[in-house]
């Protein structure tokens, strides 16, 4: 299974938190990352989004069907996110659009076996893959991408 973690793009300050929308810069970040993800994600990729305005606006830049999952909102934890994504047994890749700190917690848990407070920058995507081997499953970091790597 492949699990792609995509942090929402830059959002406005303020409250209520769930209603904060993307800034102009955030919309550019989401568009850039969305274009790259659309090129590299398989057509059958399952896409899940937190219900906040900023995550929905971020995932909409991808231009694909997605599902809003209330269980992966800002207050979620790493285990709730992995459960929603179907890790490690989902058939095919799953893209999850969400928040810190749980994005970093999920990445650290999968890659080191210990939940740590890793930082995933705004609109960055971390692609974590799992491969079956005779000696057991191998989990590895396939890619980390940032929107500033792409031209307008």
N, C-alpha and C positions, 0 to 999 in steps of 0.2 A: 504494500500500500504506500502511496505517496500522500503526504499531508503538506499542504502549502498554507502558510500563515501569512496573512496580509494585514498590516496595521492600517487603520483608517488614516486618511490624509489630514493635513493641518486644518483644524477647526477653530471657529470663533471662540472667544472666551465668554463666560457668562453662565447663566442658569435659566431654566432647569437644564441640567447636564444632558439629558436624553434628547433635547431639542436643539443642541448646538449644531450649526450647519458648517459646511466647509467654507474656508476663506477663498479668495480668488487664487492664491498660491496653492491651496489645498486642491482646488478643482484641477489645476495644471498637474499637480503631483499624481492625482488619481488617474487622469487621462493618460499620462505617460506610462504609468505602471500597468494600467488596464490594457493598453495597446500591446505591451510586451507579453503580458499574461495571455491575452487572446491568441497570440502567435504560438505560444509554447504549450498551452494546456490542451490535453486531448478533448475531443468533442463531448465525450461522456463524463467529463469532470463534474462532480457534485459540488455545488457552491452554496455555502451557508453564511449568513450575515447576522451580526448582532442587530437588535431592533432600533438602535439609536439613529438619529437623522444623519450624523456624520458617517456612520458605517454604511448605511443604505446609499447615500450619495457616492461614497467611494466605490462600492460594488457596482453601482449603475454605470460607472465609467467603463466597465468591462464589456457591457453590451450583451450579456448572456442571462439566461434564466437563473434565478437564485431563490433561496428559501430563507425567510427571516425566522430565526430561532431565538425565542425569548430567553432560553436557558443559557445563552452565551452572551448575555449583556455585560456591562462593565463590572458587575459584582461577581461574575462567574469565577470559578477556580480551574486549575489545569485539568483536574479529573472530570469536571463537568464538560469541558470543551472536548476532551478526548472521547468521552462517551457520546456526545452529539455527533462527532465526526466518524464514529464507528471504529476508532483505532483499537487494535491493529488489523481488524478483519474485514474492513470495507472492500468491496470489489471495485477497484479503480481509485483514481485520485480524488481527494477532497480538498477544496479550497475553503478556508475559514477566514472571514473578515472580521476583525475585532480590535481589542484594546490591550493596553498595558494595564496592569502588570501580568495578566495571564498569558499573553503571547510569549513573553520571555520565560515565564515559568514552564509553559508547555515545551518550548524549545530545549530548555536546560534539562528537563525531566527525560525527554526522549533521547537526547544526545549524551547525557552523562549518567542517567539513572537517579539523579538527585535534583529536586526542585530548587532552583536558585533564582535570584532576582536579576535576570539578564534583561538588557534593554534592547528593544526593537524600535528603531526610529520610525517616525511617521511616514506612512506610505511605502515602507520597505516590505519586501516579500522574502520569506525564508522557506525554502523547499526542502523538506525532510523526507527521505525515502527509506523504505525497508525492503530488504531482499532476503529471501529464504536461502540458507546455506546448510550443508550437511551438519556443521557444528552448531547450528542455531541461527536465529535471525540476526542480520547485520543491519543496523540503523546508521545512516550517514547523512551528512549535510550535502545536498546536491547543488544548491545555489542560494546565494543571498544577493538580492538586487535592490537598488535604490533608484528612485525616479530621476535623480540628477545625472545618472549614467546615460540618459536618453535625450536626444535633441528635441526641440519643439518642432 
